[in-house]
Amino acid sequence: MARTTEPVAEKIFKEVLIVELLGVFGAYFLFNKMNTSQDFRQTMSKKFPSILEVYYKSIEQSGLYGVREQEQEKWLNSKN
């Protein structure tokens, strides 16, 4: 009896779909957390500056300018 590849392909498709959905929800959660918490953004600037850069670029494209500069100034003042 020959085994078809359809069930295997279907299983792989479902797994890829689940991984994609987890990625989308994870990105939404991360963006929402950064969008609502300046403390979290400060933590991200220390641990993952490239991710914070993507956040700043996305809010600048939506028309919000100056957030990055305000936060950097505040963080520098809090160190002193």
N, CA, C, O and CB atoms as a CASP TS submission, in Angstrom:
PFRMAT TS
TARGET T0000
AUTHOR 0000-0000-0000
METHOD Language model
MODEL 1
PARENT N/A
ATOM      1  N   MET     1       0.838  -1.172   0.000  1.00  0.00           N
ATOM      2  CA  MET     1       0.000   0.000   0.000  1.00  0.00           C
ATOM      3  C   MET     1       0.891   1.246   0.000  1.00  0.00           C
ATOM      4  O   MET     1       1.730   1.402   0.887  1.00  0.00           O
ATOM      5  CB  MET     1      -0.958  -0.008   1.217  1.00  0.00           C
ATOM      6  N   ALA     2       0.720   2.112  -0.962  1.00  0.00           N
ATOM      7  CA  ALA     2       1.537   3.309  -1.091  1.00  0.00           C
ATOM      8  C   ALA     2       1.038   4.394  -0.131  1.00  0.00           C
ATOM      9  O   ALA     2      -0.158   4.639   0.025  1.00  0.00           O
ATOM     10  CB  ALA     2       1.519   3.823  -2.549  1.00  0.00           C
ATOM     11  N   ARG     3       2.005   5.008   0.484  1.00  0.00           N
ATOM     12  CA  ARG     3       1.670   6.073   1.434  1.00  0.00           C
ATOM     13  C   ARG     3       1.724   7.415   0.706  1.00  0.00           C
ATOM     14  O   ARG     3       2.709   7.719   0.033  1.00  0.00           O
ATOM     15  CB  ARG     3       2.646   6.064   2.661  1.00  0.00           C
ATOM     16  N   THR     4       0.687   8.200   0.838  1.00  0.00           N
ATOM     17  CA  THR     4       0.670   9.495   0.161  1.00  0.00           C
ATOM     18  C   THR     4       1.317  10.549   1.050  1.00  0.00           C
ATOM     19  O   THR     4       1.423  10.376   2.264  1.00  0.00           O
ATOM     20  CB  THR     4      -0.776   9.908  -0.208  1.00  0.00           C
ATOM     21  N   THR     5       1.741  11.630   0.435  1.00  0.00           N
ATOM     22  CA  THR     5       2.386  12.697   1.198  1.00  0.00           C
ATOM     23  C   THR     5       1.390  13.754   1.664  1.00  0.00           C
ATOM     24  O   THR     5       1.781  14.696   2.353  1.00  0.00           O
ATOM     25  CB  THR     5       3.471  13.351   0.361  1.00  0.00           C
ATOM     26  N   GLU     6       0.137  13.625   1.314  1.00  0.00           N
ATOM     27  CA  GLU     6      -0.838  14.628   1.701  1.00  0.00           C
ATOM     28  C   GLU     6      -0.967  14.776   3.216  1.00  0.00           C
ATOM     29  O   GLU     6      -0.958  15.908   3.699  1.00  0.00           O
ATOM     30  CB  GLU     6      -2.176  14.286   1.110  1.00  0.00           C
ATOM     31  N   PRO     7      -1.085  13.706   3.987  1.00  0.00           N
ATOM     32  CA  PRO     7      -1.186  13.907   5.438  1.00  0.00           C
ATOM     33  C   PRO     7       0.075  14.561   6.029  1.00  0.00           C
ATOM     34  O   PRO     7      -0.019  15.352   6.968  1.00  0.00           O
ATOM     35  CB  PRO     7      -1.442  12.566   6.129  1.00  0.00           C
ATOM     36  N   VAL     8       1.238  14.233   5.485  1.00  0.00           N
ATOM     37  CA  VAL     8       2.486  14.834   5.975  1.00  0.00           C
ATOM     38  C   VAL     8       2.515  16.314   5.622  1.00  0.00           C
ATOM     39  O   VAL     8       2.875  17.148   6.454  1.00  0.00           O
ATOM     40  CB  VAL     8       3.724  14.111   5.378  1.00  0.00           C
ATOM     41  N   ALA     9       2.143  16.638   4.403  1.00  0.00           N
ATOM     42  CA  ALA     9       2.120  18.040   3.974  1.00  0.00           C
ATOM     43  C   ALA     9       1.097  18.834   4.789  1.00  0.00           C
ATOM     44  O   ALA     9       1.340  19.985   5.151  1.00  0.00           O
ATOM     45  CB  ALA     9       1.795  18.141   2.465  1.00  0.00           C
ATOM     46  N   GLU    10      -0.025  18.222   5.067  1.00  0.00           N
ATOM     47  CA  GLU    10      -1.056  18.889   5.867  1.00  0.00           C
ATOM     48  C   GLU    10      -0.564  19.148   7.285  1.00  0.00           C
ATOM     49  O   GLU    10      -0.822  20.211   7.849  1.00  0.00           O
ATOM     50  CB  GLU    10      -2.339  18.048   5.902  1.00  0.00           C
ATOM     51  N   LYS    11       0.135  18.194   7.856  1.00  0.00           N
ATOM     52  CA  LYS    11       0.679  18.355   9.202  1.00  0.00           C
ATOM     53  C   LYS    11       1.733  19.470   9.234  1.00  0.00           C
ATOM     54  O   LYS    11       1.752  20.290  10.152  1.00  0.00           O
ATOM     55  CB  LYS    11       1.290  17.028   9.696  1.00  0.00           C
ATOM     56  N   ILE    12       2.597  19.489   8.234  1.00  0.00           N
ATOM     57  CA  ILE    12       3.625  20.534   8.165  1.00  0.00           C
ATOM     58  C   ILE    12       2.968  21.900   7.993  1.00  0.00           C
ATOM     59  O   ILE    12       3.389  22.873   8.619  1.00  0.00           O
ATOM     60  CB  ILE    12       4.614  20.259   7.001  1.00  0.00           C
ATOM     61  N   PHE    13       1.943  21.978   7.151  1.00  0.00           N
ATOM     62  CA  PHE    13       1.236  23.234   6.953  1.00  0.00           C
ATOM     63  C   PHE    13       0.632  23.734   8.259  1.00  0.00           C
ATOM     64  O   PHE    13       0.738  24.919   8.576  1.00  0.00           O
ATOM     65  CB  PHE    13       0.147  23.068   5.897  1.00  0.00           C
ATOM     66  N   LYS    14       0.005  22.851   9.014  1.00  0.00           N
ATOM     67  CA  LYS    14      -0.598  23.251  10.288  1.00  0.00           C
ATOM     68  C   LYS    14       0.464  23.732  11.275  1.00  0.00           C
ATOM     69  O   LYS    14       0.252  24.714  11.986  1.00  0.00           O
ATOM     70  CB  LYS    14      -1.389  22.083  10.894  1.00  0.00           C
ATOM     71  N   GLU    15       1.592  23.050  11.320  1.00  0.00           N
ATOM     72  CA  GLU    15       2.664  23.462  12.232  1.00  0.00           C
ATOM     73  C   GLU    15       3.224  24.822  11.845  1.00  0.00           C
ATOM     74  O   GLU    15       3.474  25.659  12.712  1.00  0.00           O
ATOM     75  CB  GLU    15       3.786  22.421  12.243  1.00  0.00           C
ATOM     76  N   VAL    16       3.424  25.048  10.552  1.00  0.00           N
ATOM     77  CA  VAL    16       3.922  26.344  10.087  1.00  0.00           C
ATOM     78  C   VAL    16       2.906  27.438  10.406  1.00  0.00           C
ATOM     79  O   VAL    16       3.283  28.534  10.821  1.00  0.00           O
ATOM     80  CB  VAL    16       4.217  26.305   8.565  1.00  0.00           C
ATOM     81  N   LEU    17       1.640  27.149  10.216  1.00  0.00           N
ATOM     82  CA  LEU    17       0.583  28.109  10.523  1.00  0.00           C
ATOM     83  C   LEU    17       0.580  28.466  12.006  1.00  0.00           C
ATOM     84  O   LEU    17       0.424  29.635  12.357  1.00  0.00           O
ATOM     85  CB  LEU    17      -0.781  27.549  10.113  1.00  0.00           C
ATOM     86  N   ILE    18       0.746  27.495  12.862  1.00  0.00           N
ATOM     87  CA  ILE    18       0.785  27.735  14.309  1.00  0.00           C
ATOM     88  C   ILE    18       1.993  28.595  14.674  1.00  0.00           C
ATOM     89  O   ILE    18       1.876  29.524  15.473  1.00  0.00           O
ATOM     90  CB  ILE    18       0.827  26.396  15.083  1.00  0.00           C
ATOM     91  N   VAL    19       3.143  28.292  14.097  1.00  0.00           N
ATOM     92  CA  VAL    19       4.350  29.085  14.372  1.00  0.00           C
ATOM     93  C   VAL    19       4.158  30.524  13.902  1.00  0.00           C
ATOM     94  O   VAL    19       4.552  31.462  14.595  1.00  0.00           O
ATOM     95  CB  VAL    19       5.587  28.458  13.682  1.00  0.00           C
ATOM     96  N   GLU    20       3.558  30.701  12.733  1.00  0.00           N
ATOM     97  CA  GLU    20       3.284  32.040  12.219  1.00  0.00           C
ATOM     98  C   GLU    20       2.347  32.809  13.148  1.00  0.00           C
ATOM     99  O   GLU    20       2.592  33.978  13.448  1.00  0.00           O
ATOM    100  CB  GLU    20       2.681  31.956  10.817  1.00  0.00           C
ATOM    101  N   LEU    21       1.289  32.167  13.599  1.00  0.00           N
ATOM    102  CA  LEU    21       0.345  32.827  14.509  1.00  0.00           C
ATOM    103  C   LEU    21       1.002  33.193  15.832  1.00  0.00           C
ATOM    104  O   LEU    21       0.756  34.273  16.369  1.00  0.00           O
ATOM    105  CB  LEU    21      -0.859  31.928  14.765  1.00  0.00           C
ATOM    106  N   LEU    22       1.831  32.307  16.357  1.00  0.00           N
ATOM    107  CA  LEU    22       2.559  32.615  17.587  1.00  0.00           C
ATOM    108  C   LEU    22       3.483  33.817  17.381  1.00  0.00           C
ATOM    109  O   LEU    22       3.621  34.658  18.270  1.00  0.00           O
ATOM    110  CB  LEU    22       3.372  31.391  18.054  1.00  0.00           C
ATOM    111  N   GLY    23       4.106  33.893  16.224  1.00  0.00           N
ATOM    112  CA  GLY    23       4.972  35.026  15.916  1.00  0.00           C
ATOM    113  C   GLY    23       4.202  36.333  15.847  1.00  0.00           C
ATOM    114  O   GLY    23       4.662  37.354  16.359  1.00  0.00           O
ATOM    115  N   VAL    24       3.041  36.308  15.222  1.00  0.00           N
ATOM    116  CA  VAL    24       2.222  37.514  15.113  1.00  0.00           C
ATOM    117  C   VAL    24       1.750  37.961  16.494  1.00  0.00           C
ATOM    118  O   VAL    24       1.845  39.142  16.828  1.00  0.00           O
ATOM    119  CB  VAL    24       1.014  37.270  14.186  1.00  0.00           C
ATOM    120  N   PHE    25       1.243  37.031  17.295  1.00  0.00           N
ATOM    121  CA  PHE    25       0.783  37.394  18.634  1.00  0.00           C
ATOM    122  C   PHE    25       1.936  37.841  19.522  1.00  0.00           C
ATOM    123  O   PHE    25       1.775  38.746  20.340  1.00  0.00           O
ATOM    124  CB  PHE    25       0.059  36.220  19.279  1.00  0.00           C
ATOM    125  N   GLY    26       3.089  37.219  19.368  1.00  0.00           N
ATOM    126  CA  GLY    26       4.263  37.629  20.131  1.00  0.00           C
ATOM    127  C   GLY    26       4.704  39.034  19.772  1.00  0.00           C
ATOM    128  O   GLY    26       5.043  39.824  20.653  1.00  0.00           O
ATOM    129  N   ALA    27       4.702  39.350  18.484  1.00  0.00           N
ATOM    130  CA  ALA    27       5.078  40.697  18.040  1.00  0.00           C
ATOM    131  C   ALA    27       4.074  41.723  18.542  1.00  0.00           C
ATOM    132  O   ALA    27       4.458  42.817  18.956  1.00  0.00           O
ATOM    133  CB  ALA    27       5.175  40.758  16.504  1.00  0.00           C
ATOM    134  N   TYR    28       2.788  41.378  18.509  1.00  0.00           N
ATOM    135  CA  TYR    28       1.768  42.292  19.025  1.00  0.00           C
ATOM    136  C   TYR    28       1.961  42.527  20.517  1.00  0.00           C
ATOM    137  O   TYR    28       1.908  43.668  20.976  1.00  0.00           O
ATOM    138  CB  TYR    28       0.360  41.738  18.753  1.00  0.00           C
ATOM    139  N   PHE    29       2.183  41.463  21.274  1.00  0.00           N
ATOM    140  CA  PHE    29       2.385  41.595  22.718  1.00  0.00           C
ATOM    141  C   PHE    29       3.596  42.474  23.011  1.00  0.00           C
ATOM    142  O   PHE    29       3.531  43.356  23.868  1.00  0.00           O
ATOM    143  CB  PHE    29       2.563  40.210  23.368  1.00  0.00           C
ATOM    144  N   LEU    30       4.694  42.240  22.309  1.00  0.00           N
ATOM    145  CA  LEU    30       5.909  43.014  22.522  1.00  0.00           C
ATOM    146  C   LEU    30       5.690  44.485  22.178  1.00  0.00           C
ATOM    147  O   LEU    30       6.098  45.363  22.939  1.00  0.00           O
ATOM    148  CB  LEU    30       7.055  42.442  21.689  1.00  0.00           C
ATOM    149  N   PHE    31       5.052  44.765  21.041  1.00  0.00           N
ATOM    150  CA  PHE    31       4.791  46.146  20.657  1.00  0.00           C
ATOM    151  C   PHE    31       3.873  46.820  21.676  1.00  0.00           C
ATOM    152  O   PHE    31       4.106  47.965  22.061  1.00  0.00           O
ATOM    153  CB  PHE    31       4.168  46.205  19.251  1.00  0.00           C
ATOM    154  N   ASN    32       2.842  46.120  22.108  1.00  0.00           N
ATOM    155  CA  ASN    32       1.903  46.692  23.075  1.00  0.00           C
ATOM    156  C   ASN    32       2.605  46.998  24.397  1.00  0.00           C
ATOM    157  O   ASN    32       2.364  48.044  25.000  1.00  0.00           O
ATOM    158  CB  ASN    32       0.721  45.733  23.311  1.00  0.00           C
ATOM    159  N   LYS    33       3.456  46.107  24.841  1.00  0.00           N
ATOM    160  CA  LYS    33       4.205  46.321  26.087  1.00  0.00           C
ATOM    161  C   LYS    33       5.133  47.526  25.952  1.00  0.00           C
ATOM    162  O   LYS    33       5.224  48.343  26.868  1.00  0.00           O
ATOM    163  CB  LYS    33       5.021  45.060  26.457  1.00  0.00           C
ATOM    164  N   MET    34       5.813  47.640  24.829  1.00  0.00           N
ATOM    165  CA  MET    34       6.705  48.783  24.625  1.00  0.00           C
ATOM    166  C   MET    34       5.909  50.077  24.475  1.00  0.00           C
ATOM    167  O   MET    34       6.365  51.140  24.896  1.00  0.00           O
ATOM    168  CB  MET    34       7.589  48.560  23.386  1.00  0.00           C
ATOM    169  N   ASN    35       4.735  49.991  23.883  1.00  0.00           N
ATOM    170  CA  ASN    35       3.928  51.174  23.649  1.00  0.00           C
ATOM    171  C   ASN    35       3.314  51.720  24.936  1.00  0.00           C
ATOM    172  O   ASN    35       2.975  52.902  25.001  1.00  0.00           O
ATOM    173  CB  ASN    35       2.841  50.862  22.654  1.00  0.00           C
ATOM    174  N   THR    36       3.167  50.890  25.947  1.00  0.00           N
ATOM    175  CA  THR    36       2.498  51.320  27.177  1.00  0.00           C
ATOM    176  C   THR    36       3.436  51.508  28.362  1.00  0.00           C
ATOM    177  O   THR    36       3.014  52.045  29.387  1.00  0.00           O
ATOM    178  CB  THR    36       1.449  50.328  27.542  1.00  0.00           C
ATOM    179  N   SER    37       4.691  51.086  28.259  1.00  0.00           N
ATOM    180  CA  SER    37       5.574  51.152  29.417  1.00  0.00           C
ATOM    181  C   SER    37       6.941  51.730  29.048  1.00  0.00           C
ATOM    182  O   SER    37       7.723  51.114  28.324  1.00  0.00           O
ATOM    183  CB  SER    37       5.741  49.765  30.031  1.00  0.00           C
ATOM    184  N   GLN    38       7.200  52.916  29.563  1.00  0.00           N
ATOM    185  CA  GLN    38       8.500  53.543  29.313  1.00  0.00           C
ATOM    186  C   GLN    38       9.610  52.778  30.031  1.00  0.00           C
ATOM    187  O   GLN    38      10.729  52.696  29.525  1.00  0.00           O
ATOM    188  CB  GLN    38       8.488  55.019  29.769  1.00  0.00           C
ATOM    189  N   ASP    39       9.314  52.219  31.199  1.00  0.00           N
ATOM    190  CA  ASP    39      10.313  51.419  31.913  1.00  0.00           C
ATOM    191  C   ASP    39      10.718  50.193  31.094  1.00  0.00           C
ATOM    192  O   ASP    39      11.892  49.822  31.054  1.00  0.00           O
ATOM    193  CB  ASP    39       9.769  50.981  33.285  1.00  0.00           C
ATOM    194  N   PHE    40       9.740  49.572  30.445  1.00  0.00           N
ATOM    195  CA  PHE    40      10.043  48.414  29.606  1.00  0.00           C
ATOM    196  C   PHE    40      10.902  48.829  28.414  1.00  0.00           C
ATOM    197  O   PHE    40      11.808  48.096  28.015  1.00  0.00           O
ATOM    198  CB  PHE    40       8.742  47.741  29.121  1.00  0.00           C
ATOM    199  N   ARG    41      10.620  50.013  27.838  1.00  0.00           N
ATOM    200  CA  ARG    41      11.447  50.507  26.729  1.00  0.00           C
ATOM    201  C   ARG    41      12.869  50.758  27.190  1.00  0.00           C
ATOM    202  O   ARG    41      13.813  50.512  26.440  1.00  0.00           O
ATOM    203  CB  ARG    41      10.854  51.794  26.138  1.00  0.00           C
ATOM    204  N   GLN    42      13.039  51.243  28.412  1.00  0.00           N
ATOM    205  CA  GLN    42      14.382  51.468  28.930  1.00  0.00           C
ATOM    206  C   GLN    42      15.114  50.135  29.096  1.00  0.00           C
ATOM    207  O   GLN    42      16.302  50.035  28.788  1.00  0.00           O
ATOM    208  CB  GLN    42      14.324  52.226  30.275  1.00  0.00           C
ATOM    209  N   THR    43      14.413  49.122  29.578  1.00  0.00           N
ATOM    210  CA  THR    43      15.004  47.787  29.688  1.00  0.00           C
ATOM    211  C   THR    43      15.382  47.256  28.308  1.00  0.00           C
ATOM    212  O   THR    43      16.449  46.667  28.135  1.00  0.00           O
ATOM    213  CB  THR    43      14.029  46.816  30.386  1.00  0.00           C
ATOM    214  N   MET    44      14.503  47.466  27.328  1.00  0.00           N
ATOM    215  CA  MET    44      14.783  47.013  25.969  1.00  0.00           C
ATOM    216  C   MET    44      15.987  47.749  25.389  1.00  0.00           C
ATOM    217  O   MET    44      16.753  47.172  24.618  1.00  0.00           O
ATOM    218  CB  MET    44      13.555  47.217  25.072  1.00  0.00           C
ATOM    219  N   SER    45      16.160  49.031  25.760  1.00  0.00           N
ATOM    220  CA  SER    45      17.297  49.783  25.218  1.00  0.00           C
ATOM    221  C   SER    45      18.615  49.217  25.723  1.00  0.00           C
ATOM    222  O   SER    45      19.636  49.318  25.043  1.00  0.00           O
ATOM    223  CB  SER    45      17.188  51.268  25.588  1.00  0.00           C
ATOM    224  N   LYS    46      18.601  48.628  26.902  1.00  0.00           N
ATOM    225  CA  LYS    46      19.823  48.029  27.453  1.00  0.00           C
ATOM    226  C   LYS    46      20.068  46.626  26.910  1.00  0.00           C
ATOM    227  O   LYS    46      21.205  46.258  26.616  1.00  0.00           O
ATOM    228  CB  LYS    46      19.745  47.983  28.973  1.00  0.00           C
ATOM    229  N   LYS    47      18.993  45.843  26.778  1.00  0.00           N
ATOM    230  CA  LYS    47      19.157  44.434  26.403  1.00  0.00           C
ATOM    231  C   LYS    47      19.042  44.190  24.895  1.00  0.00           C
ATOM    232  O   LYS    47      19.818  43.420  24.330  1.00  0.00           O
ATOM    233  CB  LYS    47      18.126  43.596  27.124  1.00  0.00           C
ATOM    234  N   PHE    48      18.080  44.843  24.248  1.00  0.00           N
ATOM    235  CA  PHE    48      17.822  44.610  22.827  1.00  0.00           C
ATOM    236  C   PHE    48      17.618  45.935  22.104  1.00  0.00           C
ATOM    237  O   PHE    48      16.493  46.251  21.714  1.00  0.00           O
ATOM    238  CB  PHE    48      16.592  43.701  22.638  1.00  0.00           C
ATOM    239  N   PRO    49      18.681  46.718  21.916  1.00  0.00           N
ATOM    240  CA  PRO    49      18.511  48.030  21.285  1.00  0.00           C
ATOM    241  C   PRO    49      17.991  47.971  19.847  1.00  0.00           C
ATOM    242  O   PRO    49      17.337  48.909  19.392  1.00  0.00           O
ATOM    243  CB  PRO    49      19.817  48.758  21.300  1.00  0.00           C
ATOM    244  N   SER    50      18.267  46.898  19.140  1.00  0.00           N
ATOM    245  CA  SER    50      17.793  46.817  17.751  1.00  0.00           C
ATOM    246  C   SER    50      16.271  46.680  17.698  1.00  0.00           C
ATOM    247  O   SER    50      15.636  47.220  16.791  1.00  0.00           O
ATOM    248  CB  SER    50      18.455  45.629  17.025  1.00  0.00           C
ATOM    249  N   ILE    51      15.684  45.973  18.649  1.00  0.00           N
ATOM    250  CA  ILE    51      14.227  45.834  18.692  1.00  0.00           C
ATOM    251  C   ILE    51      13.590  47.174  19.039  1.00  0.00           C
ATOM    252  O   ILE    51      12.556  47.536  18.479  1.00  0.00           O
ATOM    253  CB  ILE    51      13.806  44.754  19.718  1.00  0.00           C
ATOM    254  N   LEU    52      14.208  47.911  19.965  1.00  0.00           N
ATOM    255  CA  LEU    52      13.695  49.232  20.316  1.00  0.00           C
ATOM    256  C   LEU    52      13.790  50.179  19.120  1.00  0.00           C
ATOM    257  O   LEU    52      12.916  51.024  18.929  1.00  0.00           O
ATOM    258  CB  LEU    52      14.466  49.810  21.518  1.00  0.00           C
ATOM    259  N   GLU    53      14.828  50.045  18.327  1.00  0.00           N
ATOM    260  CA  GLU    53      14.979  50.869  17.124  1.00  0.00           C
ATOM    261  C   GLU    53      13.820  50.618  16.162  1.00  0.00           C
ATOM    262  O   GLU    53      13.297  51.562  15.570  1.00  0.00           O
ATOM    263  CB  GLU    53      16.329  50.575  16.426  1.00  0.00           C
ATOM    264  N   VAL    54      13.418  49.373  16.000  1.00  0.00           N
ATOM    265  CA  VAL    54      12.275  49.044  15.139  1.00  0.00           C
ATOM    266  C   VAL    54      11.005  49.681  15.694  1.00  0.00           C
ATOM    267  O   VAL    54      10.179  50.180  14.930  1.00  0.00           O
ATOM    268  CB  VAL    54      12.099  47.505  15.017  1.00  0.00           C
ATOM    269  N   TYR    55      10.844  49.669  17.006  1.00  0.00           N
ATOM    270  CA  TYR    55       9.682  50.302  17.635  1.00  0.00           C
ATOM    271  C   TYR    55       9.660  51.801  17.324  1.00  0.00           C
ATOM    272  O   TYR    55       8.632  52.336  16.908  1.00  0.00           O
ATOM    273  CB  TYR    55       9.698  50.070  19.167  1.00  0.00           C
ATOM    274  N   TYR    56      10.794  52.476  17.526  1.00  0.00           N
ATOM    275  CA  TYR    56      10.858  53.910  17.263  1.00  0.00           C
ATOM    276  C   TYR    56      10.561  54.216  15.794  1.00  0.00           C
ATOM    277  O   TYR    56       9.835  55.164  15.495  1.00  0.00           O
ATOM    278  CB  TYR    56      12.235  54.459  17.647  1.00  0.00           C
ATOM    279  N   LYS    57      11.110  53.427  14.887  1.00  0.00           N
ATOM    280  CA  LYS    57      10.865  53.648  13.461  1.00  0.00           C
ATOM    281  C   LYS    57       9.377  53.485  13.138  1.00  0.00           C
ATOM    282  O   LYS    57       8.825  54.248  12.345  1.00  0.00           O
ATOM    283  CB  LYS    57      11.708  52.671  12.610  1.00  0.00           C
ATOM    284  N   SER    58       8.735  52.499  13.747  1.00  0.00           N
ATOM    285  CA  SER    58       7.318  52.263  13.446  1.00  0.00           C
ATOM    286  C   SER    58       6.440  53.389  13.968  1.00  0.00           C
ATOM    287  O   SER    58       5.487  53.781  13.294  1.00  0.00           O
ATOM    288  CB  SER    58       6.863  50.935  14.044  1.00  0.00           C
ATOM    289  N   ILE    59       6.735  53.924  15.156  1.00  0.00           N
ATOM    290  CA  ILE    59       5.895  55.021  15.644  1.00  0.00           C
ATOM    291  C   ILE    59       6.197  56.317  14.904  1.00  0.00           C
ATOM    292  O   ILE    59       5.321  57.171  14.767  1.00  0.00           O
ATOM    293  CB  ILE    59       6.096  55.219  17.147  1.00  0.00           C
ATOM    294  N   GLU    60       7.430  56.473  14.425  1.00  0.00           N
ATOM    295  CA  GLU    60       7.739  57.649  13.616  1.00  0.00           C
ATOM    296  C   GLU    60       7.000  57.596  12.285  1.00  0.00           C
ATOM    297  O   GLU    60       6.564  58.631  11.780  1.00  0.00           O
ATOM    298  CB  GLU    60       9.251  57.758  13.379  1.00  0.00           C
ATOM    299  N   GLN    61       6.854  56.409  11.714  1.00  0.00           N
ATOM    300  CA  GLN    61       6.103  56.281  10.468  1.00  0.00           C
ATOM    301  C   GLN    61       4.623  56.565  10.685  1.00  0.00           C
ATOM    302  O   GLN    61       3.924  56.966   9.755  1.00  0.00           O
ATOM    303  CB  GLN    61       6.287  54.885   9.878  1.00  0.00           C
ATOM    304  N   SER    62       4.142  56.359  11.909  1.00  0.00           N
ATOM    305  CA  SER    62       2.735  56.656  12.183  1.00  0.00           C
ATOM    306  C   SER    62       2.516  58.130  12.497  1.00  0.00           C
ATOM    307  O   SER    62       1.376  58.558  12.680  1.00  0.00           O
ATOM    308  CB  SER    62       2.235  55.804  13.340  1.00  0.00           C
ATOM    309  N   GLY    63       3.596  58.918  12.562  1.00  0.00           N
ATOM    310  CA  GLY    63       3.457  60.353  12.738  1.00  0.00           C
ATOM    311  C   GLY    63       3.845  60.877  14.105  1.00  0.00           C
ATOM    312  O   GLY    63       3.720  62.076  14.353  1.00  0.00           O
ATOM    313  N   LEU    64       4.308  60.028  14.996  1.00  0.00           N
ATOM    314  CA  LEU    64       4.731  60.468  16.329  1.00  0.00           C
ATOM    315  C   LEU    64       6.236  60.669  16.320  1.00  0.00           C
ATOM    316  O   LEU    64       6.995  59.702  16.263  1.00  0.00           O
ATOM    317  CB  LEU    64       4.317  59.438  17.428  1.00  0.00           C
ATOM    318  N   TYR    65       6.668  61.920  16.377  1.00  0.00           N
ATOM    319  CA  TYR    65       8.089  62.228  16.337  1.00  0.00           C
ATOM    320  C   TYR    65       8.537  62.758  17.688  1.00  0.00           C
ATOM    321  O   TYR    65       7.744  63.344  18.424  1.00  0.00           O
ATOM    322  CB  TYR    65       8.398  63.245  15.224  1.00  0.00           C
ATOM    323  N   GLY    66       9.804  62.554  18.012  1.00  0.00           N
ATOM    324  CA  GLY    66      10.394  63.113  19.216  1.00  0.00           C
ATOM    325  C   GLY    66      10.361  62.214  20.436  1.00  0.00           C
ATOM    326  O   GLY    66      10.928  62.569  21.469  1.00  0.00           O
ATOM    327  N   VAL    67       9.723  61.076  20.350  1.00  0.00           N
ATOM    328  CA  VAL    67       9.624  60.175  21.501  1.00  0.00           C
ATOM    329  C   VAL    67      11.006  59.662  21.879  1.00  0.00           C
ATOM    330  O   VAL    67      11.365  59.636  23.056  1.00  0.00           O
ATOM    331  CB  VAL    67       8.674  58.992  21.194  1.00  0.00           C
ATOM    332  N   ARG    68      11.769  59.260  20.893  1.00  0.00           N
ATOM    333  CA  ARG    68      13.109  58.731  21.132  1.00  0.00           C
ATOM    334  C   ARG    68      13.983  59.770  21.851  1.00  0.00           C
ATOM    335  O   ARG    68      14.650  59.457  22.837  1.00  0.00           O
ATOM    336  CB  ARG    68      13.765  58.309  19.799  1.00  0.00           C
ATOM    337  N   GLU    69      13.967  60.992  21.350  1.00  0.00           N
ATOM    338  CA  GLU    69      14.804  62.047  21.924  1.00  0.00           C
ATOM    339  C   GLU    69      14.386  62.379  23.356  1.00  0.00           C
ATOM    340  O   GLU    69      15.232  62.568  24.230  1.00  0.00           O
ATOM    341  CB  GLU    69      14.735  63.306  21.057  1.00  0.00           C
ATOM    342  N   GLN    70      13.070  62.449  23.589  1.00  0.00           N
ATOM    343  CA  GLN    70      12.574  62.739  24.940  1.00  0.00           C
ATOM    344  C   GLN    70      13.003  61.655  25.927  1.00  0.00           C
ATOM    345  O   GLN    70      13.434  61.953  27.040  1.00  0.00           O
ATOM    346  CB  GLN    70      11.041  62.868  24.934  1.00  0.00           C
ATOM    347  N   GLU    71      12.881  60.412  25.514  1.00  0.00           N
ATOM    348  CA  GLU    71      13.245  59.313  26.408  1.00  0.00           C
ATOM    349  C   GLU    71      14.744  59.265  26.658  1.00  0.00           C
ATOM    350  O   GLU    71      15.172  59.035  27.789  1.00  0.00           O
ATOM    351  CB  GLU    71      12.776  57.987  25.830  1.00  0.00           C
ATOM    352  N   GLN    72      15.539  59.475  25.635  1.00  0.00           N
ATOM    353  CA  GLN    72      16.987  59.454  25.828  1.00  0.00           C
ATOM    354  C   GLN    72      17.419  60.569  26.769  1.00  0.00           C
ATOM    355  O   GLN    72      18.299  60.372  27.606  1.00  0.00           O
ATOM    356  CB  GLN    72      17.714  59.585  24.482  1.00  0.00           C
ATOM    357  N   GLU    73      16.803  61.734  26.635  1.00  0.00           N
ATOM    358  CA  GLU    73      17.124  62.846  27.525  1.00  0.00           C
ATOM    359  C   GLU    73      16.716  62.516  28.967  1.00  0.00           C
ATOM    360  O   GLU    73      17.465  62.784  29.907  1.00  0.00           O
ATOM    361  CB  GLU    73      16.421  64.136  27.049  1.00  0.00           C
ATOM    362  N   LYS    74      15.540  61.943  29.129  1.00  0.00           N
ATOM    363  CA  LYS    74      15.069  61.572  30.465  1.00  0.00           C
ATOM    364  C   LYS    74      15.974  60.517  31.090  1.00  0.00           C
ATOM    365  O   LYS    74      16.294  60.599  32.276  1.00  0.00           O
ATOM    366  CB  LYS    74      13.626  61.056  30.399  1.00  0.00           C
ATOM    367  N   TRP    75      16.391  59.522  30.299  1.00  0.00           N
ATOM    368  CA  TRP    75      17.239  58.460  30.832  1.00  0.00           C
ATOM    369  C   TRP    75      18.616  58.990  31.189  1.00  0.00           C
ATOM    370  O   TRP    75      19.210  58.554  32.175  1.00  0.00           O
ATOM    371  CB  TRP    75      17.362  57.320  29.828  1.00  0.00           C
ATOM    372  N   LEU    76      19.131  59.929  30.399  1.00  0.00           N
ATOM    373  CA  LEU    76      20.429  60.527  30.737  1.00  0.00           C
ATOM    374  C   LEU    76      20.341  61.355  32.012  1.00  0.00           C
ATOM    375  O   LEU    76      21.248  61.320  32.844  1.00  0.00           O
ATOM    376  CB  LEU    76      20.932  61.401  29.583  1.00  0.00           C
ATOM    377  N   ASN    77      19.243  62.102  32.167  1.00  0.00           N
ATOM    378  CA  ASN    77      19.060  62.903  33.375  1.00  0.00           C
ATOM    379  C   ASN    77      18.869  62.036  34.622  1.00  0.00           C
ATOM    380  O   ASN    77      19.274  62.423  35.718  1.00  0.00           O
ATOM    381  CB  ASN    77      17.867  63.827  33.205  1.00  0.00           C
ATOM    382  N   SER    78      18.264  60.888  34.454  1.00  0.00           N
ATOM    383  CA  SER    78      18.050  60.021  35.617  1.00  0.00           C
ATOM    384  C   SER    78      19.348  59.342  36.061  1.00  0.00           C
ATOM    385  O   SER    78      19.471  58.943  37.219  1.00  0.00           O
ATOM    386  CB  SER    78      16.991  58.961  35.298  1.00  0.00           C
ATOM    387  N   LYS    79      20.318  59.208  35.147  1.00  0.00           N
ATOM    388  CA  LYS    79      21.616  58.631  35.526  1.00  0.00           C
ATOM    389  C   LYS    79      22.436  59.612  36.351  1.00  0.00           C
ATOM    390  O   LYS    79      23.227  59.208  37.203  1.00  0.00           O
ATOM    391  CB  LYS    79      22.404  58.216  34.277  1.00  0.00           C
ATOM    392  N   ASN    80      22.243  60.907  36.093  1.00  0.00           N
ATOM    393  CA  ASN    80      23.036  61.951  36.787  1.00  0.00           C
ATOM    394  C   ASN    80      22.480  62.286  38.127  1.00  0.00           C
ATOM    395  O   ASN    80      23.028  63.136  38.829  1.00  0.00           O
ATOM    396  CB  ASN    80      23.108  63.208  35.963  1.00  0.00           C
TER
END
